[in-house]
Amino acid sequence: MLAERTVALAEHQALIERKDRELALREAQCAKLEFELARLAAGGQGRGHDRPAAALVRRDPQRRRGRPAGTAGTPARAGWRERGQAPIASPRRPRRQALPDSLRRVEHRHEPANTTCAHEGCGRAMVRIGEDVTERLDVVPAEFFVHRHVYGKWACRACQSLKQAPSVPEVIDGGLASSGLLAHTLISRYADHLPYYRQETINARSGVHTPRSTLAAWAGAAGAALQPLYEAHKRFVLDCRVLHADETPVALLEPGAGKTRRAYIWAYARSLHDAQPGVIYDFCRGRGAQYPTKFLAGDPRQGIAAWAGTLLTDRYQGYESVLDPRYHPGRTAAACVAHARRKFDELAKARTSVLADEAIVRWARIYEIEGALAHLEDDERQWQRQALAKPCWDELKAWLAHERRRVVDGGAAASAIDYTLNHWQALTRHLDDGAVAVDNNHLERQIKPWAMGRKAWMFVGSEQAGERAAIVMSLVQSAKLNGHDPHAYLRDVLQRLPTQLNSRIEELLPHRWVPATS
């Protein structure tokens, strides 16, 4: 009887333990669902809504008290040798900036009506001893004007011959729009995110009738003319050993169906630390791995070799075949640290885990070091990362492994820790290569104009329209990355493109462009 009771007691104890595990799992699942509901209730703030690193560090009172006064802000100083000794930048106060000297000035002179001293018993003439100057900014709305080309005809009465100057070449032969108006239309659409119907209304206020169908036709013709320059730009972007990659959805109108389907813009950019920046977009009908595989495979007809190097991405599964070492031995994967940190930031906002605050403070220390190394050369940055950042990463890994044993499987905290530990090698790739950025935020900032645009113009009218939009956006965003005014760049390029030799097309690339006229 005692043996039977011992067996029954053991079975009962095993049942209790199994029930406890099931209960813990259900509690973790409930907590995870509560976390997802809290994240959705916060307005869906995911990518692009992380808090600044400095704000996260300020949440750690121990760190604020432990920072000595006068600590240097560069890794070469002794204060940087100890973890957590970096200074925190004081919050910026907005102030009025000086108006650019390049703006046209219209002077208005103001002098007293009478310059005789008004004091009783004086009446002498006053002397001008100086002046006070104030400047107020004004604007003149966009002005439409007409280029009137007059081609004189010259005839020889003796031999009955006729001579006339050749017509000025334009992107659209025989069209109404000049290069300036084409550039204005493209910038309004792809930089200012104005749909064609809004541009039609704006132009009508100046007495110019430009139907939206005409504006769309102009933009399409300009995009087709820019195709050779886009191919040259693609060769430039892929001629680097560190590349950012990401994708974002856009709506594509299905012909004849009266509804839209989901298409994608794939974006590729040279490294954040590259001396010559550049970004290029590829419009595709889907999100499958075949699209980046085809884009990075190169094109022998265009002189574009297959790309090889380090690809910095999020952990979307579509990139696994692109980085498969069996088929692409020259490619290496790097992961975005911001995606790993973002999961803990969401936990902190939802207040569903006690370890979130400590995690984001540890991430903030890493980002502080990375921010101070941004101005260095690649070799120096790699050396400083090994000396300053690697100990923080080692401590983070040990802390995450310890905390993982304390959290329940299936919860949001376990998922955040597993994401970081499972992709540890790719997340720390930047420690071994100074040219690799710590995260993919650089490219996400270049994708943001697409997110803003699709809210304004809602959808792309056709696949061809999407491809030409990608051409224009690639050049516009790359011009902005290189510090150019996108309108001045496009206007000059569209004016020179009809007469530019194909062998010299690279002179018009954003990183090489020099205005034809001052």
C-alpha positions as CSV (number, residue, x, y, z in Angstrom):
1,M,0.0,0.0,0.0
2,L,2.9,2.4,0.8
3,A,4.5,1.7,-2.6
4,E,1.2,2.3,-4.4
5,R,0.7,5.6,-2.5
6,T,4.3,6.6,-3.4
7,V,3.6,6.0,-7.0
8,A,0.3,7.8,-6.9
9,L,1.9,10.8,-5.1
10,A,4.7,10.9,-7.8
11,E,2.0,10.9,-10.5
12,H,0.1,13.6,-8.7
13,Q,3.2,15.7,-8.3
14,A,4.0,15.3,-12.0
15,L,0.5,16.4,-12.8
16,I,0.8,19.5,-10.7
17,E,4.1,20.4,-12.3
18,R,2.6,19.9,-15.8
19,K,-0.4,22.1,-14.8
20,D,2.0,24.7,-13.5
21,R,3.9,24.8,-16.8
22,E,0.7,25.0,-18.7
23,L,-0.5,27.9,-16.5
24,A,2.8,29.7,-16.8
25,L,2.6,29.3,-20.6
26,R,-0.9,30.6,-20.7
27,E,0.1,33.6,-18.5
28,A,3.0,34.3,-20.9
29,Q,0.7,34.1,-23.9
30,C,-1.8,36.4,-22.2
31,A,1.0,38.9,-21.3
32,K,2.2,38.7,-24.9
33,L,-1.4,39.5,-26.2
34,E,-1.7,42.3,-23.8
35,F,1.6,43.7,-25.0
36,E,0.5,43.5,-28.6
37,L,-2.8,45.2,-27.8
38,A,-0.9,48.0,-26.0
39,R,1.5,48.4,-28.9
40,L,-1.4,48.6,-31.4
41,A,-3.3,51.0,-29.1
42,A,-0.2,53.3,-29.1
43,G,-0.9,54.0,-32.7
44,G,1.2,51.3,-34.4
45,Q,4.4,53.1,-33.6
46,G,7.0,50.6,-34.8
47,R,9.9,51.4,-37.1
48,G,11.0,54.9,-37.1
49,H,9.5,55.8,-33.7
50,D,12.3,54.7,-31.4
51,R,13.3,57.1,-28.7
52,P,16.7,58.8,-29.0
53,A,19.6,57.1,-27.3
54,A,20.3,60.1,-25.1
55,A,16.7,60.0,-23.8
56,L,17.2,56.4,-22.8
57,V,20.4,57.1,-21.0
58,R,18.7,59.9,-19.0
59,R,16.4,57.3,-17.5
60,D,19.3,55.7,-15.6
61,P,19.8,57.9,-12.4
62,Q,22.9,55.9,-11.4
63,R,24.6,56.8,-14.6
64,R,23.7,60.4,-14.4
65,R,25.2,60.6,-10.9
66,G,28.3,58.7,-11.9
67,R,29.3,60.9,-14.8
68,P,32.2,63.2,-13.9
69,A,32.2,66.8,-14.9
70,G,34.3,67.8,-18.0
71,T,34.4,64.4,-19.6
72,A,35.5,64.6,-23.2
73,G,33.2,63.7,-26.0
74,T,35.6,61.8,-28.2
75,P,36.9,58.2,-27.8
76,A,40.5,59.5,-27.8
77,R,40.0,61.1,-24.4
78,A,40.6,59.2,-21.2
79,G,37.1,59.6,-19.9
80,W,35.8,57.4,-22.7
81,R,37.9,54.5,-21.5
82,E,35.4,53.7,-18.8
83,R,32.0,52.5,-19.7
84,G,29.2,55.0,-19.2
85,Q,31.4,58.1,-19.0
86,A,30.3,59.7,-22.2
87,P,28.7,63.2,-21.9
88,I,25.1,63.6,-22.7
89,A,24.3,66.5,-25.0
90,S,22.1,69.2,-23.6
91,P,18.7,69.6,-25.2
92,R,18.8,72.0,-28.1
93,R,17.0,75.3,-27.9
94,P,15.4,76.6,-31.1
95,R,16.8,79.8,-32.4
96,R,16.3,81.9,-35.5
97,Q,18.9,81.2,-38.2
98,A,20.4,84.0,-40.3
99,L,18.8,84.5,-43.7
100,P,21.0,83.2,-46.6
101,D,23.1,85.8,-48.3
102,S,22.1,84.4,-51.7
103,L,18.5,85.7,-51.3
104,R,17.6,88.9,-53.2
105,R,17.4,91.9,-50.9
106,V,14.9,94.8,-51.5
107,E,16.0,97.8,-49.4
108,H,13.6,100.2,-47.8
109,R,15.1,103.4,-46.4
110,H,13.5,105.0,-43.4
111,E,14.7,108.4,-42.2
112,P,13.0,111.0,-40.0
113,A,11.0,113.6,-41.8
114,N,12.8,116.4,-39.9
115,T,16.5,116.0,-38.9
116,T,16.6,119.3,-36.9
117,C,17.0,118.9,-33.1
118,A,13.7,119.4,-31.4
119,H,15.0,120.3,-28.0
120,E,13.9,123.8,-26.9
121,G,16.6,126.4,-27.4
122,C,18.7,124.2,-29.8
123,G,17.4,123.8,-33.3
124,R,20.7,122.6,-34.8
125,A,21.0,120.1,-37.7
126,M,21.5,116.5,-36.5
127,V,24.3,114.3,-37.7
128,R,23.7,110.6,-38.8
129,I,25.7,108.4,-36.6
130,G,24.6,104.9,-37.7
131,E,21.7,102.7,-38.5
132,D,19.7,99.7,-37.3
133,V,18.9,97.0,-39.8
134,T,16.0,94.5,-39.6
135,E,15.2,91.9,-42.2
136,R,11.8,90.3,-42.9
137,L,11.4,87.3,-45.2
138,D,8.9,87.6,-48.1
139,V,7.9,85.3,-50.9
140,V,6.7,85.6,-54.5
141,P,4.5,82.7,-55.7
142,A,5.8,80.5,-58.5
143,E,5.8,82.4,-61.8
144,F,5.1,80.7,-65.1
145,F,6.8,82.2,-68.1
146,V,7.2,81.3,-71.8
147,H,10.4,80.7,-73.7
148,R,9.7,82.2,-77.1
149,H,12.1,80.8,-79.6
150,V,12.3,82.7,-82.9
151,Y,14.1,81.0,-85.7
152,G,15.0,83.4,-88.4
153,K,14.8,82.2,-92.0
154,W,17.6,83.2,-94.4
155,A,17.3,82.7,-98.1
156,C,19.7,83.3,-101.0
157,R,17.9,84.9,-104.0
158,A,20.6,83.8,-106.4
159,C,20.7,80.0,-105.8
160,Q,17.3,79.8,-104.0
161,S,18.8,78.1,-100.8
162,L,17.4,78.4,-97.3
163,K,19.3,78.5,-94.0
164,Q,17.8,78.4,-90.5
165,A,19.3,77.6,-87.0
166,P,18.6,74.1,-85.6
167,S,15.8,73.9,-83.0
168,V,16.8,73.7,-79.4
169,P,16.7,70.0,-78.3
170,E,14.2,69.2,-75.5
171,V,13.3,66.0,-73.6
172,I,9.9,66.0,-75.1
173,D,10.2,67.0,-78.8
174,G,7.4,69.3,-79.9
175,G,6.0,69.4,-76.4
176,L,4.8,72.3,-74.4
177,A,6.9,71.7,-71.3
178,S,10.5,72.9,-71.0
179,S,13.1,71.2,-68.8
180,G,12.3,73.6,-66.0
181,L,8.6,72.8,-66.0
182,L,9.3,69.1,-66.2
183,A,11.6,69.3,-63.2
184,H,9.0,71.3,-61.3
185,T,6.4,68.7,-62.0
186,L,8.7,65.8,-60.9
187,I,9.8,67.5,-57.8
188,S,6.2,68.4,-56.9
189,R,5.2,64.8,-57.3
190,Y,8.2,62.9,-55.8
191,A,9.8,65.3,-53.4
192,D,6.8,67.4,-52.2
193,H,4.3,64.5,-52.6
194,L,1.7,66.4,-54.5
195,P,-0.7,64.3,-56.6
196,Y,-1.3,65.5,-60.2
197,Y,-4.8,66.8,-59.4
198,R,-3.4,69.1,-56.8
199,Q,-0.7,70.3,-59.1
200,E,-3.4,71.0,-61.7
201,T,-5.3,73.2,-59.2
202,I,-2.1,75.0,-58.1
203,N,-1.1,75.8,-61.7
204,A,-4.6,77.0,-62.5
205,R,-4.2,79.7,-59.9
206,S,-1.6,81.2,-62.2
207,G,-3.9,81.0,-65.2
208,V,-2.1,77.9,-66.7
209,H,-4.2,74.9,-67.7
210,T,-2.3,71.6,-67.1
211,P,-4.7,68.6,-67.0
212,R,-3.6,65.8,-64.7
213,S,-3.3,63.5,-67.6
214,T,-0.9,65.9,-69.3
215,L,1.2,66.1,-66.1
216,A,1.3,62.3,-65.9
217,A,2.4,62.1,-69.5
218,W,5.2,64.6,-68.9
219,A,6.4,62.7,-65.8
220,G,6.4,59.5,-67.8
221,A,8.3,60.9,-70.7
222,A,10.9,62.5,-68.3
223,G,11.3,59.2,-66.5
224,A,11.9,57.3,-69.7
225,A,14.5,59.9,-70.7
226,L,16.3,59.4,-67.4
227,Q,16.6,55.6,-67.9
228,P,20.2,55.6,-69.1
229,L,21.2,57.8,-66.2
230,Y,19.4,55.4,-63.8
231,E,21.4,52.5,-65.2
232,A,24.6,54.3,-64.7
233,H,23.5,55.2,-61.2
234,K,22.8,51.5,-60.5
235,R,26.3,50.6,-61.5
236,F,27.6,53.2,-59.1
237,V,25.5,52.1,-56.1
238,L,26.4,48.4,-56.6
239,D,30.1,49.3,-56.9
240,C,30.6,49.1,-53.1
241,R,31.4,46.4,-50.6
242,V,28.8,47.4,-48.0
243,L,25.2,47.8,-49.0
244,H,21.9,48.6,-47.1
245,A,18.7,46.9,-48.3
246,D,15.1,47.2,-47.3
247,E,11.6,47.1,-48.9
248,T,8.3,48.9,-48.5
249,P,4.8,48.3,-49.9
250,V,3.0,50.5,-52.4
251,A,-0.4,50.1,-54.0
252,L,-0.5,49.2,-57.7
253,L,-3.7,49.8,-59.7
254,E,-4.9,46.6,-61.4
255,P,-6.0,47.4,-64.9
256,G,-9.7,46.7,-65.6
257,A,-10.3,45.5,-62.0
258,G,-11.0,48.9,-60.4
259,K,-9.0,48.0,-57.3
260,T,-5.4,47.9,-56.2
261,R,-2.9,45.2,-55.3
262,R,0.2,45.3,-53.2
263,A,3.5,45.9,-54.9
264,Y,6.9,46.7,-53.4
265,I,9.7,49.2,-53.7
266,W,13.1,47.6,-53.0
267,A,15.7,50.1,-51.8
268,Y,19.5,49.7,-51.9
269,A,21.9,52.3,-50.5
270,R,25.7,52.6,-50.1
271,S,26.9,52.4,-46.5
272,L,26.2,55.2,-44.1
273,H,30.0,55.6,-43.7
274,D,30.6,55.7,-47.5
275,A,32.3,58.9,-48.6
276,Q,30.1,59.0,-51.8
277,P,26.4,58.3,-50.8
278,G,23.8,57.0,-53.1
279,V,20.5,55.2,-53.1
280,I,18.5,53.4,-55.8
281,Y,15.0,51.9,-55.9
282,D,13.6,49.0,-57.8
283,F,9.8,48.7,-58.4
284,C,8.7,45.0,-58.2
285,R,5.3,43.3,-58.1
286,G,6.1,41.3,-55.0
287,R,8.2,40.7,-52.0
288,G,9.7,37.4,-52.9
289,A,13.5,36.6,-52.8
290,Q,13.7,36.5,-56.6
291,Y,13.5,40.3,-56.8
292,P,16.6,41.2,-54.8
293,T,18.3,38.1,-56.2
294,K,17.8,39.4,-59.7
295,F,18.8,43.0,-58.9
296,L,22.0,42.0,-57.2
297,A,22.9,39.5,-59.9
298,G,23.9,42.3,-62.2
299,D,23.4,42.7,-65.9
300,P,26.2,41.9,-68.3
301,R,24.5,43.8,-71.1
302,Q,24.7,47.0,-69.0
303,G,28.2,46.2,-67.7
304,I,26.9,45.6,-64.1
305,A,28.7,42.7,-62.4
306,A,27.1,40.5,-59.7
307,W,27.4,42.3,-56.4
308,A,29.5,40.9,-53.5
309,G,30.1,42.2,-50.0
310,T,28.3,42.8,-46.7
311,L,24.5,43.2,-47.0
312,L,22.9,45.1,-44.0
313,T,19.2,44.2,-43.7
314,D,16.5,43.3,-41.2
315,R,15.9,39.6,-40.6
316,Y,13.2,39.1,-43.3
317,Q,13.5,35.6,-44.6
318,G,13.6,36.7,-48.2
319,Y,17.2,37.7,-47.8
320,E,18.3,34.2,-46.8
321,S,18.6,32.9,-50.3
322,V,20.2,36.2,-51.4
323,L,23.0,35.6,-48.8
324,D,23.2,31.8,-49.1
325,P,26.9,31.0,-49.1
326,R,26.4,28.0,-51.3
327,Y,25.4,30.2,-54.2
328,H,26.9,33.5,-53.2
329,P,30.2,32.9,-51.4
330,G,31.3,36.5,-51.6
331,R,28.3,37.9,-49.6
332,T,28.1,38.4,-45.9
333,A,25.0,39.1,-43.7
334,A,24.8,42.0,-41.3
335,A,21.7,42.6,-39.1
336,C,20.1,45.9,-38.0
337,V,20.7,46.6,-34.4
338,A,17.7,49.0,-34.3
339,H,15.3,46.1,-34.9
340,A,16.7,44.2,-31.9
341,R,16.6,47.3,-29.7
342,R,13.1,48.2,-30.9
343,K,11.6,45.0,-29.4
344,F,12.8,46.0,-25.9
345,D,11.7,49.6,-26.5
346,E,8.1,48.3,-27.2
347,L,8.3,46.3,-24.0
348,A,9.2,49.4,-22.1
349,K,6.4,51.4,-23.6
350,A,3.9,48.7,-22.8
351,R,5.3,48.2,-19.2
352,T,4.9,44.4,-19.5
353,S,8.5,43.5,-18.5
354,V,10.8,44.6,-15.8
355,L,14.0,43.9,-17.8
356,A,13.1,46.3,-20.6
357,D,14.4,49.4,-18.9
358,E,17.8,47.8,-18.2
359,A,18.0,46.5,-21.8
360,I,17.4,49.8,-23.5
361,V,20.0,51.5,-21.2
362,R,22.5,48.9,-22.3
363,W,21.6,49.6,-26.0
364,A,21.9,53.3,-25.3
365,R,25.5,52.8,-24.2
366,I,26.3,51.0,-27.4
367,Y,24.7,53.8,-29.5
368,E,26.6,56.5,-27.6
369,I,29.9,54.9,-28.5
370,E,28.8,54.5,-32.1
371,G,27.7,58.1,-32.4
372,A,31.1,59.3,-31.2
373,L,32.8,57.2,-33.9
374,A,30.8,58.4,-36.8
375,H,33.4,60.9,-38.0
376,L,36.3,58.5,-38.0
377,E,37.8,56.5,-40.9
378,D,36.8,52.9,-41.3
379,D,40.0,51.4,-39.9
380,E,40.1,53.7,-36.9
381,R,36.4,53.1,-36.3
382,Q,36.9,49.3,-36.3
383,W,39.8,49.7,-33.8
384,Q,37.7,51.9,-31.5
385,R,34.7,49.6,-31.7
386,Q,36.9,46.7,-30.6
387,A,38.3,48.7,-27.7
388,L,35.0,50.5,-26.6
389,A,31.9,48.7,-28.0
390,K,32.9,45.1,-27.9
391,P,33.0,44.9,-24.0
392,C,29.5,46.4,-23.9
393,W,28.3,43.8,-26.4
394,D,29.9,40.9,-24.4
395,E,28.2,42.1,-21.2
396,L,24.9,42.4,-23.1
397,K,25.1,38.9,-24.3
398,A,25.9,37.5,-20.9
399,W,23.1,39.5,-19.3
400,L,20.6,38.4,-22.0
401,A,21.5,34.7,-21.5
402,H,21.1,35.1,-17.8
403,E,17.7,36.8,-18.1
404,R,16.5,34.3,-20.7
405,R,16.6,31.5,-18.1
406,R,14.4,33.6,-15.8
407,V,11.6,34.5,-18.2
408,V,8.8,32.2,-19.3
409,D,8.8,30.7,-22.9
410,G,6.3,32.2,-25.2
411,G,6.2,35.7,-23.8
412,A,7.1,39.0,-25.4
413,A,10.3,39.3,-23.3
414,A,11.5,35.8,-24.3
415,S,10.8,36.7,-28.0
416,A,12.8,39.9,-27.7
417,I,15.8,38.1,-26.1
418,D,15.6,35.2,-28.5
419,Y,15.7,37.6,-31.5
420,T,18.9,39.2,-30.3
421,L,20.7,36.0,-29.3
422,N,19.7,34.0,-32.4
423,H,21.0,36.7,-34.7
424,W,24.0,37.6,-32.6
425,Q,26.7,37.0,-35.3
426,A,24.9,39.2,-37.8
427,L,24.1,41.9,-35.2
428,T,27.8,42.2,-34.3
429,R,29.2,42.1,-37.8
430,H,30.0,45.8,-37.6
431,L,32.6,45.1,-34.9
432,D,34.8,43.4,-37.4
433,D,34.3,45.9,-40.3
434,G,34.4,49.7,-39.7
435,A,32.6,50.3,-43.0
436,V,29.5,48.5,-41.8
437,A,26.9,50.7,-40.0
438,V,25.4,49.6,-36.7
439,D,21.8,49.7,-38.0
440,N,19.7,50.1,-41.1
441,N,18.2,53.5,-40.1
442,H,20.1,55.2,-42.9
443,L,18.1,53.4,-45.6
444,E,14.9,53.6,-43.6
445,R,15.2,57.4,-43.8
446,Q,15.5,57.1,-47.6
447,I,12.4,54.9,-47.7
448,K,10.4,57.5,-45.7
449,P,9.6,59.6,-48.8
450,W,7.8,56.6,-50.3
451,A,5.7,56.2,-47.2
452,M,4.8,59.9,-47.3
453,G,4.1,59.8,-51.0
454,R,1.7,56.8,-51.0
455,K,-0.4,58.6,-48.4
456,A,-0.8,61.5,-50.8
457,W,-1.1,59.9,-54.3
458,M,-2.6,56.7,-52.9
459,F,-1.4,54.3,-55.6
460,V,0.7,53.8,-58.7
461,G,-1.3,53.8,-61.9
462,S,0.6,51.0,-63.7
463,E,3.8,48.9,-63.5
464,Q,5.5,51.1,-66.0
465,A,4.6,54.2,-63.9
466,G,6.0,52.5,-60.8
467,E,9.3,51.8,-62.6
468,R,9.6,55.4,-63.8
469,A,8.8,56.7,-60.4
470,A,11.6,54.5,-59.0
471,I,13.9,56.1,-61.6
472,V,13.1,59.7,-60.6
473,M,13.1,59.0,-56.9
474,S,16.5,57.3,-57.1
475,L,18.1,60.4,-58.7
476,V,16.2,62.9,-56.5
477,Q,17.0,61.2,-53.2
478,S,20.7,60.7,-54.2
479,A,20.9,64.4,-55.1
480,K,19.6,65.3,-51.7
481,L,22.1,62.9,-50.1
482,N,24.9,64.7,-51.9
483,G,23.7,68.1,-50.7
484,H,22.2,69.3,-54.0
485,D,18.9,71.2,-54.5
486,P,16.9,68.5,-56.2
487,H,15.0,71.0,-58.4
488,A,18.2,72.6,-59.6
489,Y,19.7,69.2,-60.3
490,L,16.8,67.8,-62.3
491,R,16.4,71.0,-64.2
492,D,20.0,71.0,-65.3
493,V,20.1,67.3,-66.1
494,L,16.9,67.4,-68.2
495,Q,18.3,70.4,-70.1
496,R,21.6,68.7,-70.8
497,L,20.4,65.2,-71.3
498,P,19.3,65.5,-75.0
499,T,22.8,66.5,-76.1
500,Q,24.8,64.6,-73.5
501,L,27.1,61.9,-75.1
502,N,26.3,58.4,-73.8
503,S,30.0,57.9,-73.0
504,R,29.9,60.9,-70.7
505,I,26.5,60.1,-69.0
506,E,28.2,59.6,-65.7
507,E,29.0,63.3,-65.5
508,L,25.3,63.8,-64.7
509,L,25.2,61.4,-61.7
510,P,24.3,63.1,-58.4
511,H,27.8,62.5,-56.8
512,R,29.6,63.9,-59.9
513,W,27.1,66.6,-61.0
514,V,28.4,70.2,-61.4
515,P,25.9,72.8,-62.6
516,A,26.4,73.8,-66.2
517,T,25.8,77.5,-65.3
518,S,26.3,79.4,-62.1
